[in-house]
Structures are given as C-alpha cells and as structure tokens.
Amino acid sequence: MMPVSSLLPLAETSASQMILHSSAALCVVITLLFAMKKILKSLTRGGRNRSPHLLAIQETLVLGPRERLMVAKIGEQHIVIGVTPHAIHPLCTLDPSVATKKTEPSSAFAAQFAQLYARKTP
C-alpha cells in the first residue's frame, strides 16, 4: 500500500496560475479554430478570382409549401422553370427585353426603401 504523502501533488500551484494556464490554453484552441475556419473557407471557394457563373437563379416565386416558379439565367438566355419536390420542368424561355426589364416598386414605402438600399450598396 502507498503512503498517503505520495498521493499529494508534488508542486503546489496557486489558483491564479491555474486560471492563467487554462485561459492561455483556451486562447490557443480558439485561435486554431478560427485559423482552420479561414483555411477551409478559402479552400471551398476556390479563391476569389473566379470567373462569373454561367448559371444563376434570377427570380423565385413561392407557389406553395414546396413548389416554386424560378427564372434561371443560363449564359444570356432566361428560362422559366417549375420546381416541385419530385421534378423540375422547363416551362418557357423569355425574350431578352422582358428578362432584363426591372419592375418599379408599387408603393411609396417600397420606393423609399429601394432608394435607401441603392444608396448603401457600393
């Protein structure tokens, strides 16, 4: 059987030393997590110098809980598609004049909001 004196810690550490040691270890772990997040984000994006996307969703209209009507831009062509949980159906293609026409806000609040938003975006 071991004597009781051998079970006691060899060096006495104060509470302030333990807190300092724990907080330093926590700072190192948090720094490593942020560094890993930054590295993973840059790897998944493939860098910032990417060419513009060939495919983009321009507009979406929700028709039901799981049904949508979307306008997809593929190159210079705009295609209206219907999206359901089971299928995606191309409905028609839009004329370039209709596809690029912007709609004006219908209310005074929407007009003021659009003006304010346009001022804040670069």
Secondary structure, DSSP 8 states (H G I E B T S, - for coil): ---GGGGS-SS---HHHHHHHHHHHHHHHHHHHHHHHHHHHHHHHT-S-----SEEEEEEEE-SSS-EEEEEEETTEEEEEEE-SS-EEEEEEE-HHHHH-----SSHHHHHHHHHHHHH--
